[in-house]
């Protein structure tokens, strides 16, 4: 019997230990920012916003010694958590990203394009490996492999009342010469988010694909 060819990567149940949403929990001190388009002059705090399972108890009940490492968010955004202001989210040029080329593997190029289209912005992928040396709970020498898809999303409305261009979609202004009202696209505040997946197995390549 001819074996069925599997073209897409497959993750068996239980292979992925945690899924978490990483992002900014505030917009930082913007007193030195001039409100212009581009990178915002602030240093927001980055943290784990949501995670599943919500704690380690689920894995412990399955007799699995796995945990979501402390400060995993640092490795998702090693360049820092940066805010962007503009009518559109930052492009790959703004992010200084090298996009796929004609020589890129087809699965990598298609994955990047699919994420860009799905999230309607420029996305990026990063990965890291952490080794835990805690002797408690038998975590010593345990490796955690993390893969993170990063993107930018609009900030919630009214997040900063001191600047009227935050999270404003479209504004209208009067054209006194033509006697018409035309929509004017306003600047928005964009915040970084990341979807993090962790595993104790070296399957970063599969998670990337």
C-alpha positions as CSV (number, residue, x, y, z in Angstrom):
1,X,0.0,0.0,0.0
2,X,1.3,3.4,-1.0
3,X,2.0,5.6,2.0
4,X,0.2,9.0,1.9
5,X,2.6,11.8,1.6
6,X,2.2,14.4,4.3
7,X,3.2,17.9,3.0
8,X,2.2,20.0,6.0
9,X,3.9,19.9,9.4
10,X,2.1,18.0,12.0
11,X,2.2,18.6,15.8
12,X,1.1,15.7,18.0
13,X,-1.2,16.5,20.9
14,X,0.8,17.5,24.0
15,X,3.9,18.5,22.1
16,X,3.2,22.2,22.6
17,X,3.4,22.9,26.4
18,X,2.2,26.5,26.6
19,X,0.6,29.2,24.3
20,X,0.9,32.8,25.5
21,X,0.1,36.3,24.3
22,X,3.0,38.7,24.9
23,X,2.7,42.4,24.7
24,X,2.9,45.8,26.3
25,X,1.0,46.4,29.6
26,X,1.3,50.2,29.3
27,X,2.5,52.9,26.9
28,X,5.4,54.1,29.0
29,X,6.3,57.7,29.8
30,X,5.8,59.7,26.6
31,X,6.7,63.1,28.1
32,X,9.7,63.3,25.8
33,X,7.8,62.3,22.6
34,X,6.8,64.9,20.1
35,X,3.8,63.0,18.7
36,X,5.2,62.7,15.2
37,X,4.8,59.7,13.0
38,X,7.3,56.9,13.6
39,X,8.8,55.2,16.6
40,X,7.4,56.5,19.9
41,X,9.9,57.8,22.4
42,X,8.9,55.7,25.4
43,X,9.8,52.5,27.2
44,X,6.6,50.4,27.8
45,X,6.7,47.4,30.0
46,X,6.4,44.0,28.3
47,X,4.6,41.1,30.0
48,X,2.6,37.9,29.5
49,X,-1.0,39.1,28.9
50,X,-2.6,35.6,28.6
51,X,-1.5,32.1,28.7
52,X,-2.9,28.6,28.3
53,X,-2.9,26.5,30.4
54,X,-3.1,29.4,33.0
55,X,-0.6,27.6,35.3
56,X,1.6,24.5,35.7
57,X,-1.1,22.4,37.5
58,X,-2.4,20.9,34.3
59,X,1.0,19.5,33.3
60,X,1.8,18.4,36.9
61,X,-1.5,16.4,36.9
62,X,-0.1,14.6,33.8
63,X,3.2,14.0,35.7
64,X,5.0,16.3,33.3
65,X,7.7,18.7,34.7
66,X,7.2,21.6,32.4
67,X,6.7,25.3,33.1
68,X,6.5,28.6,31.3
69,X,9.8,30.2,32.2
70,X,10.0,33.5,34.0
71,X,10.7,36.5,31.8
72,X,9.9,34.7,28.6
73,X,8.7,38.0,27.3
74,X,12.3,39.3,27.3
75,X,13.3,36.7,24.7
76,X,10.2,37.4,22.6
77,X,11.2,41.1,22.3
78,X,15.0,41.2,22.8
79,X,15.1,44.5,20.9
80,X,12.7,46.0,23.5
81,X,9.0,46.7,23.4
82,X,8.5,49.6,20.9
83,X,5.4,51.5,20.0
84,X,4.7,52.9,16.6
85,X,2.6,55.9,15.6
86,X,1.2,56.2,12.1
87,X,-1.8,55.7,9.9
88,X,-0.6,52.1,9.2
89,X,1.4,49.6,11.2
90,X,5.2,49.6,10.7
91,X,6.4,48.0,7.5
92,X,9.3,45.6,7.2
93,X,11.5,48.5,6.3
94,X,10.5,50.3,9.5
95,X,11.2,47.1,11.4
96,X,14.5,46.6,9.6
97,X,13.4,43.1,8.6
98,X,14.8,41.1,5.8
99,X,11.8,39.5,4.0
100,X,11.9,36.3,2.0
101,X,13.6,36.3,-1.4
102,X,13.5,34.2,-4.5
103,X,16.0,31.9,-2.8
104,X,13.9,31.4,0.4
105,X,12.4,27.9,1.0
106,X,8.9,27.8,-0.4
107,X,7.3,26.8,3.0
108,X,9.0,29.7,4.8
109,X,8.0,32.3,2.1
110,X,4.4,31.0,2.1
111,X,4.2,31.0,5.9
112,X,5.4,34.6,6.2
113,X,3.0,35.7,3.5
114,X,0.1,33.8,5.2
115,X,0.7,35.5,8.6
116,X,1.1,38.9,7.0
117,X,-2.3,38.5,5.2
118,X,-4.0,37.0,8.2
119,X,-2.9,39.7,10.7
120,X,-3.0,42.5,8.0
121,X,0.4,43.8,9.0
122,X,4.1,42.9,8.7
123,X,4.9,39.9,11.0
124,X,8.2,38.4,12.1
125,X,9.3,35.1,13.6
126,X,11.8,34.5,16.3
127,X,12.8,31.6,18.5
128,X,14.9,30.9,21.6
129,X,16.1,28.1,23.8
130,X,16.2,28.4,27.6
131,X,17.8,26.0,30.1
132,X,16.4,25.9,33.6
133,X,18.8,25.1,36.4
134,X,16.3,25.0,39.2
135,X,16.7,22.0,41.4
136,X,13.2,22.2,42.7
137,X,10.4,20.3,41.0
138,X,13.1,18.4,39.0
139,X,13.5,21.3,36.5
140,X,17.3,21.1,36.5
141,X,18.8,21.1,33.0
142,X,15.4,21.1,31.4
143,X,15.4,22.9,28.0
144,X,12.5,25.0,26.8
145,X,12.2,25.8,23.1
146,X,10.1,28.9,22.3
147,X,8.8,30.2,19.0
148,X,7.1,33.6,18.7
149,X,5.1,35.3,15.9
150,X,5.3,39.1,16.4
151,X,3.0,41.7,14.9
152,X,1.5,45.1,15.6
153,X,-2.2,45.9,16.6
154,X,-4.0,49.2,17.2
155,X,-4.0,50.5,20.7
156,X,-7.3,50.6,22.5
157,X,-9.3,53.9,22.2
158,X,-8.6,56.4,24.9
159,X,-5.5,54.8,26.2
160,X,-3.8,58.2,26.5
161,X,-6.1,61.2,26.9
162,X,-3.3,63.7,26.6
163,X,-2.8,63.0,22.9
164,X,-5.8,63.2,20.7
165,X,-4.2,61.2,17.8
166,X,-4.1,58.0,19.8
167,X,-6.3,55.2,18.5
168,X,-8.3,57.5,16.2
169,X,-9.5,55.7,13.0
170,X,-10.7,58.4,10.6
171,X,-11.3,62.1,11.2
172,X,-13.1,64.6,9.1
173,X,-12.1,68.1,8.2
174,X,-13.8,70.9,6.3
175,X,-12.4,71.9,3.0
176,X,-13.3,75.6,3.0
177,X,-12.3,76.1,-0.6
178,X,-14.5,73.4,-2.1
179,X,-17.2,73.5,0.6
180,X,-16.9,69.8,1.2
181,X,-16.0,67.5,4.1
182,X,-13.4,64.9,3.3
183,X,-12.1,62.1,5.5
184,X,-8.5,62.6,6.8
185,X,-6.7,59.6,8.0
186,X,-5.4,60.2,11.5
187,X,-2.3,58.8,13.2
188,X,-2.8,55.8,15.4
189,X,-0.8,54.2,18.2
190,X,0.3,50.7,17.4
191,X,1.4,48.3,20.1
192,X,3.5,45.1,19.6
193,X,2.0,41.7,20.3
194,X,3.5,38.2,20.2
195,X,2.0,34.7,20.0
196,X,4.4,32.5,21.9
197,X,4.5,28.7,21.8
198,X,6.8,26.7,24.0
199,X,7.8,23.0,24.0
200,X,10.4,20.9,25.7
201,X,11.1,19.2,22.4
202,X,13.4,20.7,19.7
203,X,10.6,21.3,17.2
204,X,11.2,25.0,16.4
205,X,11.4,24.3,12.7
206,X,8.0,22.6,12.7
207,X,6.4,25.5,14.7
208,X,7.9,28.0,12.3
209,X,6.4,26.2,9.3
